[in-house]
Amino acid sequence: MRSTFIRALLLLLTSTTCALAQQPCTSLLNFKVANVEITKASPLAAGTTEPNPWGPGHSAPLPAYCRVEGIMNRRTGVGGEEFGITFILAMPDKWNGDFLMQGGAGSNGVVMPPLGLNAAGDTPALLRGFAVVSTDTGHKSHHPGFDFAFVKDQQAYLDFAYLANAEVGQLAKQLIAQHYEKPAKYSYFSGCSTGGREGMILSQRYPTIFNGIISGDPAMRTGLSNLAIGKWIPVAFNQIAPKDSDGKPMITQAITDSDRKLISEALLKRCDARDGVADGLISDPLGCDFDPAVLACSDGQSKSCLAPEKVGGIKKAMGGPKTTSGIQVYPGLLYDTGITASGPIRGVLSPGPGIFGPAITAMEVDAEKEALQDVQPLVDSMSTNLTTFSEHGGKLIFYHGDSDPWFSPLDTFGYYKEMADANGGLDATLKWSQFYFVPGMGHCGGGQALDQFDLLGVMVDWVEKGTAPRSVLATGKAFPGRSRPLCPYPKHAQYNGTGDAEQANNFECR
């Protein structure tokens, strides 16, 4: 009882000391560093919320915090357009002593609210007491999402590719140290998609800035992933699609709803229950050996089967682009429950206009791949030598949705294996880096999946306590009341045969 009281008193004194040591938020308007302008510095009362320019924001009331806005390296660039690296830093009154930088999305160009939502489960980083920074990486998007017009300006492209996050991260540390009158104890980065690529870039090119990096569904090798999603897959389906009156393929009819139902049922029958329970999730994607050829119609059969040309089109689409000599250019996709999804992000077997490209029926992969060679280097995140990062104590966690239709989880996994080989092998790498497959999850979330999990919490324990994650608890709206452990490769969740199969504590990582 006495020890509990003392611990509580020490915690109270520590939090009070942090609050008393803070400089007034408005004093940061006088912060002076070359090429940095602090445009706003104001304290916000507890209970405010943050709007999200790309969708619904976080609805929970935020704690009291100091909000600092600014711009680095303001300049006039190509076409007379104003450029500069805009940022927002949130520093809570009740600071936990740590710093988190959140990654971007799409083409960036928007400063997202500095909340730290990615891979944080139900409690964003700011609500946990982290100081959180966000940036547009050096340009303004004229329409949020995928506006890459800024690449005409060399410096803007360099900032987006790799410079801006490192510069903003270092600046945020200076502002934090001045505001709290002491530096952050530990620094973290967490992002998905473009943010996932940014995390990889930071571990490879700036290995001492962050102690822990979380990289989700990284937008790596985007030229090749666009080749797969935007051309290879639509070609595969346009070649088997019925034609309209003008002779153009109707890609949405290449695979019908009944086809998708047939495929989904056969896939689950083959791979679902291998983890000990049939629950609509494929826990071991690498162990799933589903082949759509089992559904091919035999002679004279036309119902409850797939025409041979459809089987061929599916296998081609799922297999990923290859050169004419059969060399794999970009990995194929996993046979997972989300491949037949209808929206909002369609599965790969639900082709249509949009991300699955135009109505083309042929392509030459060899020429396409050659043309991509000159556009990869600036955003390349494929370096595998992370000896400085790991030796400085850095920890790196990857995760990827098994049903991501935009970036193949097998590409991220392939990088992880190559990185492990280059850094002493898997056993040595597992001491500082892990990879998690997320069954059913689409791109950074969604799908028939348990897509809510707190990798940030386990990362903090790993960095600050030396406790490597053994598993991560996952829940999600798609399966109310269900929980599962996410397991680091090479393990996957397996039901132990007893107890409620809806509860994670009755599963183990094997």
Phi, psi and omega per residue, in radians:
M1 nan -0.824 -3.135
R2 -1.099 -0.747 -3.120
S3 -1.137 -0.632 3.103
T4 -1.124 -0.733 3.128
F5 -1.096 -0.750 -3.116
I6 -1.113 -0.745 3.131
R7 -1.084 -0.742 3.129
A8 -1.110 -0.695 3.139
L9 -1.153 -0.741 3.118
L10 -1.096 -0.712 3.105
L11 -1.084 -0.740 3.125
L12 -1.109 -0.788 3.141
L13 -1.104 -0.685 -3.134
T14 -1.121 -0.826 -3.131
S15 -1.136 -0.656 3.123
T16 -1.152 -0.702 3.130
T17 -1.084 -0.730 3.122
C18 -1.034 -0.757 -3.108
A19 -1.143 -0.736 -3.110
L20 -1.192 -0.498 -3.067
A21 -1.396 -0.197 -3.063
Q22 -1.220 2.453 2.962
Q23 -1.368 2.669 3.087
P24 -0.985 2.413 -3.105
C25 -0.986 -0.754 -3.082
T26 -1.136 -0.343 3.136
S27 -1.148 -0.337 3.138
L28 -1.260 -0.170 3.000
L29 -1.114 -0.364 3.135
N30 -1.636 0.096 3.139
F31 -1.101 2.244 -3.061
K32 -2.153 1.963 2.996
V33 -2.466 2.447 -3.097
A34 -0.948 2.339 3.060
N35 1.165 0.363 3.094
V36 -2.149 2.242 3.066
E37 -2.041 2.151 3.006
I38 -1.586 1.946 -3.048
T39 -1.599 -0.463 3.102
K40 -2.571 2.536 3.019
A41 -2.666 1.798 -3.029
S42 -2.500 2.454 3.074
P43 -1.352 2.371 3.090
L44 -1.960 2.362 -3.102
A45 -1.280 2.726 3.076
A46 -1.071 2.523 3.098
G47 1.810 -0.130 3.095
T48 -1.284 2.834 3.050
T49 -2.204 2.843 -3.112
E50 -1.998 2.207 3.030
P51 -1.285 2.595 3.125
N52 -1.957 2.037 -3.067
P53 -1.163 -0.268 -3.134
W54 -1.863 0.145 -3.124
G55 2.709 -2.941 -3.113
P56 -1.008 2.377 3.111
G57 -1.498 -3.029 3.095
H58 -1.451 2.187 -2.980
S59 -1.479 -0.321 -3.099
A60 -1.202 2.463 3.088
P61 -1.050 2.437 -3.113
L62 -1.570 2.753 3.074
P63 -1.304 2.937 3.032
A64 -1.124 2.346 -3.129
Y65 -2.685 2.821 3.064
C66 -1.641 2.111 -3.103
R67 -1.826 2.081 -3.125
V68 -2.047 2.203 3.101
E69 -2.068 2.543 -3.130
G70 -2.919 -3.116 3.140
I71 -2.504 2.427 3.093
M72 -1.917 2.511 2.977
N73 0.978 0.786 3.089
R74 -1.075 2.389 -3.111
R75 -2.847 2.904 3.016
T76 -1.784 2.209 -3.049
G77 -1.981 -2.689 -3.099
V78 -0.979 2.335 3.111
G79 1.290 0.244 -3.140
G80 1.315 0.163 -3.123
E81 -1.367 2.459 3.110
E82 -1.451 2.289 3.098
F83 -2.147 2.853 3.091
G84 2.882 2.730 -3.101
I85 -1.623 1.782 -3.120
T86 -1.527 2.503 -3.110
F87 -2.536 2.787 2.986
I88 -2.326 2.265 3.127
L89 -2.060 2.210 3.078
A90 -1.892 2.131 -3.137
M91 -2.118 1.853 -3.054
P92 -1.203 2.591 3.092
D93 -1.062 -0.702 3.087
K94 -1.715 1.507 -3.019
W95 -1.511 2.410 3.091
N96 -1.536 -0.025 3.101
G97 1.630 -0.046 -3.095
D98 -1.968 2.866 -3.105
F99 -2.225 2.383 3.073
L100 -2.227 2.303 2.961
M101 -1.831 2.260 3.134
Q102 -1.713 2.478 -3.116
G103 -1.376 2.965 -3.116
G104 -1.621 -2.880 -3.121
A105 -2.671 2.621 3.116
G106 0.990 -2.258 3.118
S107 -1.648 0.204 -3.068
N108 1.005 -2.478 -3.113
G109 1.475 -0.002 3.112
V110 -2.345 2.355 3.053
V111 -1.517 1.843 -3.137
M112 -1.275 2.671 3.104
P113 -0.957 2.310 -3.092
P114 -1.377 1.363 -3.083
L115 -1.898 -0.529 -3.076
G116 1.294 0.963 -3.091
L117 -1.449 -0.517 -2.953
N118 -1.099 2.237 3.063
A119 0.897 0.595 -3.116
A120 -1.938 0.222 3.129
G121 1.096 -2.330 -3.090
D122 -1.561 -0.132 -3.032
T123 -2.192 1.776 3.135
P124 -1.014 2.742 -3.052
A125 -1.021 -0.690 -3.108
L126 -1.086 -0.650 3.125
L127 -1.248 -0.293 3.100
R128 -1.552 -0.140 3.139
G129 1.833 0.066 3.072
F130 -1.253 2.535 2.821
A131 -1.388 2.282 -3.000
V132 -2.225 2.365 3.109
V133 -2.156 2.599 3.117
S134 -2.409 2.653 -3.110
T135 -2.563 2.750 3.064
D136 -1.586 0.024 -3.118
T137 1.019 0.452 2.872
G138 1.896 0.171 3.119
H139 -2.733 2.875 3.104
K140 -1.869 2.259 3.106
S141 -1.441 2.307 3.123
H142 -1.406 -0.359 2.972
H143 -2.625 2.061 -3.029
P144 -0.956 2.446 3.085
G145 2.255 -1.550 -3.016
F146 -2.396 1.089 3.114
D147 -1.808 1.777 -3.088
F148 -1.820 0.394 3.136
A149 -1.084 -0.415 -3.085
F150 -1.141 -0.307 -3.042
V151 -1.188 -0.179 3.065
K152 -1.155 -0.378 3.102
D153 -1.700 2.074 -3.023
Q154 -1.019 -0.822 -3.089
Q155 -1.136 -0.668 3.110
A156 -1.091 -0.675 3.119
Y157 -1.189 -0.705 3.098
L158 -1.096 -0.716 3.122
D159 -1.079 -0.815 3.131
F160 -1.120 -0.715 -3.035
A161 -1.145 -0.786 -3.076
Y162 -2.829 -0.273 -2.991
L163 -1.425 -0.729 -2.906
A164 -1.079 -0.780 -3.079
N165 -1.098 -0.700 3.121
A166 -1.121 -0.721 -3.114
E167 -1.208 -0.769 3.136
V168 -1.179 -0.662 3.113
G169 -1.042 -0.787 3.137
Q170 -1.179 -0.702 3.114
L171 -1.117 -0.747 3.136
A172 -1.032 -0.660 3.106
K173 -1.090 -0.685 3.114
Q174 -1.135 -0.773 3.136
L175 -1.128 -0.701 3.113
I176 -1.081 -0.799 -3.121
A177 -1.099 -0.655 3.141
Q178 -1.256 -0.725 -3.086
H179 -1.185 -0.804 -3.085
Y180 -1.619 -0.054 -3.127
E181 1.083 0.464 3.001
K182 -2.904 2.636 -3.094
P183 -1.312 2.829 3.030
A184 -1.136 2.465 3.120
K185 -1.212 -0.824 -3.108
Y186 -2.408 2.648 -3.108
S187 -2.178 2.388 -3.067
Y188 -2.264 2.713 3.015
F189 -2.310 2.401 3.100
S190 -2.519 2.241 3.133
G191 -2.765 2.821 3.108
C192 -2.305 2.622 -3.099
S193 1.139 -2.024 3.038
T194 -1.010 -0.683 3.094
G195 -1.114 -0.572 3.071
G196 -1.158 -0.719 3.059
R197 -1.105 -0.721 3.136
E198 -1.053 -0.692 3.104
G199 -1.088 -0.730 3.100
M200 -1.087 -0.779 3.119
I201 -0.990 -0.779 -3.104
L202 -1.145 -0.678 3.115
S203 -1.176 -0.511 -3.055
Q204 -1.579 -0.665 -3.024
R205 -1.863 -0.367 3.140
Y206 -2.346 1.179 -2.901
P207 -1.271 -0.102 -3.096
T208 -1.972 0.049 -3.090
I209 -1.333 -0.701 -3.034
F210 -2.069 2.481 3.093
N211 -1.443 -0.539 -3.130
G212 -2.469 2.353 -3.110
I213 -2.262 2.282 3.073
I214 -1.985 2.110 -3.064
S215 -2.092 1.954 -3.128
G216 -1.913 2.428 3.063
D217 0.625 0.935 -2.963
P218 -1.081 2.409 3.107
A219 -1.415 1.089 -3.105
M220 -1.649 2.631 -3.133
R221 0.872 0.885 -3.038
T222 -1.102 -0.542 3.090
G223 -1.045 -0.765 -3.116
L224 -1.329 -0.628 3.090
S225 -1.169 -0.646 3.068
N226 -1.136 -0.620 3.082
L227 -1.062 -0.741 -3.123
A228 -1.219 -0.900 -3.034
I229 -1.327 -0.701 -3.027
G230 -1.505 -0.290 -3.091
K231 -2.315 -0.961 -3.047
W232 -1.032 -0.842 -3.107
I233 -1.163 -0.844 3.103
P234 -1.092 -0.591 3.070
V235 -1.062 -0.790 -3.124
A236 -1.015 -0.702 -3.097
F237 -1.498 -0.580 3.086
N238 -1.126 -0.519 -3.141
Q239 -1.200 -0.372 -3.132
I240 -1.957 -0.034 -3.068
A241 -1.363 2.576 3.013
P242 -1.143 2.745 -3.081
K243 -1.796 2.595 3.053
D244 -1.448 -3.026 -3.073
S245 -1.131 -0.349 3.108
D246 -1.647 0.058 3.126
G247 1.470 0.172 3.136
K248 -1.573 2.459 -3.120
P249 -1.192 2.449 3.079
M250 -1.775 1.550 -2.963
I251 -1.065 -0.534 -3.119
T252 -1.169 -0.281 3.138
Q253 -1.792 0.092 3.133
A254 -1.116 -0.755 3.082
I255 -2.130 2.116 -3.071
T256 -1.540 2.958 3.085
D257 -1.030 -0.716 3.130
S258 -1.161 -0.606 3.057
D259 -1.073 -0.804 -3.099
R260 -1.117 -0.694 3.102
K261 -1.091 -0.743 3.128
L262 -1.088 -0.783 -3.130
I263 -1.142 -0.788 -3.110
S264 -1.067 -0.785 -3.140
E265 -1.121 -0.737 -3.132
A266 -1.186 -0.661 3.119
L267 -1.112 -0.812 3.137
L268 -1.138 -0.688 3.123
K269 -1.062 -0.639 -3.091
R270 -1.365 -0.701 -2.909
C271 -2.140 -0.244 -3.002
D272 -1.147 -0.912 -2.965
A273 -1.406 0.096 -3.111
R274 -1.172 -0.318 3.086
D275 -1.576 0.180 3.068
G276 1.757 -0.124 -3.128
V277 -2.685 2.377 3.073
A278 -1.493 1.830 -2.995
D279 -2.363 0.208 3.136
G280 1.405 0.165 3.098
L281 -2.207 2.438 3.077
I282 -1.807 1.767 -2.987
S283 -1.355 -0.402 -3.105
D284 -2.110 1.390 -3.037
P285 -1.101 -0.590 -3.125
L286 -1.241 -0.389 3.128
G287 -1.585 -0.043 -3.141
C288 -1.431 2.045 -3.082
D289 -1.912 0.602 3.137
F290 -1.089 2.405 3.094
D291 -2.290 2.047 -3.122
P292 -1.059 -0.217 3.119
A293 -1.075 -0.386 3.132
V294 -1.165 -0.282 -3.125
L295 -1.717 0.020 -3.091
A296 -1.115 2.362 3.119
C297 -1.163 2.386 3.010
S298 -1.519 2.998 -3.109
D299 -0.947 2.216 3.108
G300 1.465 -0.105 -3.135
Q301 -1.648 2.418 3.135
S302 -2.411 -0.159 -3.130
K303 -2.006 2.608 3.134
S304 0.957 0.675 3.108
C305 -2.729 2.995 3.128
L306 -1.980 2.392 3.047
A307 -1.045 2.511 -3.101
P308 -0.920 -0.652 -3.134
E309 -1.171 -0.544 3.078
K310 -1.215 -0.723 3.068
V311 -1.012 -0.777 3.120
G312 -1.094 -0.719 3.134
G313 -1.154 -0.705 3.118
I314 -1.124 -0.816 -3.119
K315 -1.118 -0.643 3.102
K316 -1.150 -0.830 -3.129
A317 -1.077 -0.830 -3.095
M318 -1.227 -0.441 -3.064
G319 -1.354 -0.284 3.124
G320 1.465 2.778 -3.053
P321 -1.192 2.433 3.082
K322 -2.278 2.679 3.056
T323 -1.310 2.998 -3.138
T324 -1.086 -0.388 3.106
S325 -1.595 0.042 3.063
G326 1.620 0.140 3.132
I327 -1.371 2.263 -3.135
Q328 -1.232 2.140 -3.121
V329 -1.600 -0.670 3.132
Y330 -2.567 2.464 -3.050
P331 -1.069 2.704 3.018
G332 -1.317 -2.991 -3.103
L333 -1.908 2.778 3.122
L334 -1.382 2.523 2.970
Y335 -1.383 1.750 -3.070
D336 -2.345 2.958 -3.018
T337 -1.102 -0.418 -3.069
G338 -1.466 -0.020 -3.073
I339 -1.210 -0.314 3.115
T340 -1.835 0.172 -3.089
A341 -1.079 2.550 -3.111
S342 -1.756 -0.229 3.112
G343 2.844 3.022 0.013
P344 -1.231 -0.440 2.978
I345 -1.776 1.993 -3.055
R346 -1.192 2.610 3.007
G347 -1.317 2.885 -3.058
V348 -1.121 -0.416 3.103
L349 -1.643 0.293 3.021
S350 -2.126 1.073 -3.020
P351 -1.183 2.670 3.115
G352 -3.097 -3.043 3.109
P353 -1.157 2.820 -3.136
G354 1.861 -2.186 -3.012
I355 -1.164 -0.325 -3.106
F356 -1.599 0.243 2.878
G357 1.454 -3.120 -3.059
P358 -1.412 3.109 -3.107
A359 -1.460 1.110 3.084
I360 -1.688 2.656 -3.081
T361 -2.132 -0.058 -3.140
A362 -2.685 2.680 3.085
M363 -2.762 2.811 3.106
E364 -2.025 1.741 -3.041
V365 -1.085 -0.655 -3.098
D366 -1.011 -0.825 3.137
A367 -1.189 -0.700 3.134
E368 -1.087 -0.783 -3.127
K369 -1.115 -0.717 3.128
E370 -1.071 -0.705 -3.119
A371 -1.166 -0.426 -3.102
L372 -1.403 -0.285 -3.023
Q373 -1.032 -0.601 -3.051
D374 -1.443 -0.145 -3.077
V375 -1.914 0.052 -3.087
Q376 -1.527 -0.634 -2.871
P377 -0.970 -0.724 -3.029
L378 -1.135 -0.675 -3.110
V379 -1.756 0.177 -3.111
D380 -1.087 2.325 3.106
S381 -2.265 0.677 -2.985
M382 -1.843 0.058 3.129
S383 -1.137 2.357 -3.069
T384 -1.877 -0.076 -3.130
N385 -1.474 1.704 -3.113
L386 -2.003 0.570 -3.089
T387 -1.119 -0.694 3.121
T388 -1.156 -0.772 3.128
F389 -1.036 -0.855 -3.082
S390 -1.242 -0.672 -3.111
E391 -1.246 -0.404 3.091
H392 -1.471 0.060 3.083
G393 1.673 0.124 -3.107
G394 -1.152 2.550 3.072
K395 -2.118 2.438 -3.031
L396 -2.339 2.088 3.104
I397 -2.032 2.240 3.015
F398 -1.847 2.561 2.909
Y399 -2.506 2.667 -3.128
H400 -2.664 2.315 3.079
G401 -1.164 2.257 -3.095
D402 -1.164 -0.372 -3.138
S403 -1.864 0.342 3.099
D404 -1.089 2.053 -3.131
P405 -1.555 -0.108 -3.067
W406 -1.692 -0.774 3.137
F407 -2.223 2.127 -3.048
S408 -1.131 2.253 3.045
P409 -1.066 -0.413 3.125
L410 -1.272 -0.382 3.063
D411 -1.276 -0.805 3.078
T412 -1.080 -0.762 3.125
F413 -1.116 -0.675 3.094
G414 -1.083 -0.726 3.074
Y415 -1.079 -0.767 -3.102
Y416 -1.039 -0.750 3.126
K417 -1.132 -0.743 3.110
E418 -1.135 -0.706 3.109
M419 -1.101 -0.721 3.111
A420 -1.107 -0.752 3.119
D421 -1.055 -0.618 -3.089
A422 -1.430 -0.125 -3.080
N423 -2.204 0.688 3.012
G424 1.668 0.106 3.131
G425 1.683 2.943 -3.036
L426 -1.100 -0.779 -3.097
D427 -1.045 -0.715 3.117
A428 -1.205 -0.692 -3.097
T429 -1.204 -0.596 -3.140
L430 -1.077 -0.249 3.093
K431 -1.283 -0.289 -3.129
W432 -2.459 -0.055 3.140
S433 -2.567 2.481 3.115
Q434 -2.364 2.749 3.091
F435 -2.241 2.324 -3.137
Y436 -2.144 2.131 2.883
F437 -1.410 2.479 3.115
V438 -2.055 1.783 -3.069
P439 -0.985 2.328 3.021
G440 1.362 -0.242 -3.026
M441 -1.353 2.430 3.061
G442 -1.399 -2.525 -3.084
H443 -1.420 1.806 3.100
C444 1.202 0.127 3.112
G445 2.707 3.104 3.094
G446 1.358 -3.101 -3.127
G447 1.504 3.120 3.046
Q448 -1.382 1.365 -2.933
A449 -2.593 2.847 2.926
L450 -1.720 1.567 -2.931
D451 -1.830 0.232 3.071
Q452 -1.949 2.033 -3.097
F453 -2.704 2.616 -3.021
D454 -1.842 1.369 3.047
L455 -1.274 -0.473 3.129
L456 -1.090 -0.769 -3.133
G457 -1.091 -0.779 -3.131
V458 -1.234 -0.516 3.072
M459 -1.139 -0.752 3.110
V460 -1.061 -0.764 3.110
D461 -1.089 -0.654 -3.130
W462 -1.168 -0.830 -3.089
V463 -1.225 -0.805 -2.948
E464 -1.635 -0.373 -3.128
K465 -2.069 -0.134 -3.129
G466 1.300 0.298 -3.110
T467 -1.697 1.822 -3.133
A468 -1.224 2.417 3.141
P469 -1.103 2.362 3.027
R470 -1.701 -0.478 3.050
S471 -2.933 2.943 3.127
V472 -2.306 2.260 -3.121
L473 -1.255 2.292 -3.135
A474 -2.179 2.390 3.036
T475 -2.338 3.122 3.123
G476 3.140 2.710 -3.108
K477 -1.148 -0.433 -3.101
A478 -1.169 -0.440 -3.132
F479 -2.334 1.352 -3.110
P480 -0.988 2.349 3.102
G481 1.451 -0.050 -3.108
R482 -1.758 2.539 2.992
S483 -2.438 2.665 3.130
R484 -2.546 2.694 2.952
P485 -1.477 2.341 2.871
L486 -1.515 2.340 -3.031
C487 -2.011 2.414 3.103
P488 -1.241 2.407 3.068
Y489 -0.931 2.410 0.247
P490 -1.668 0.319 -3.112
K491 -1.667 2.829 3.038
H492 -2.505 2.844 -3.095
A493 -1.241 2.354 3.140
Q494 -2.390 2.236 3.104
Y495 -1.144 2.366 -3.080
N496 -1.501 0.004 3.010
G497 1.669 -0.144 3.128
T498 -2.371 2.712 3.086
G499 1.491 3.062 -3.107
D500 -1.113 2.075 -3.110
A501 -1.287 -0.046 3.065
E502 -1.553 -0.126 -3.032
Q503 -1.916 2.351 -3.061
A504 -1.076 -0.538 -3.064
N505 -1.219 -0.107 3.051
N506 -1.770 0.251 3.052
F507 -2.098 2.757 3.051
E508 -2.418 2.775 3.123
C509 -1.557 2.076 -3.139
R510 -2.145 nan nan
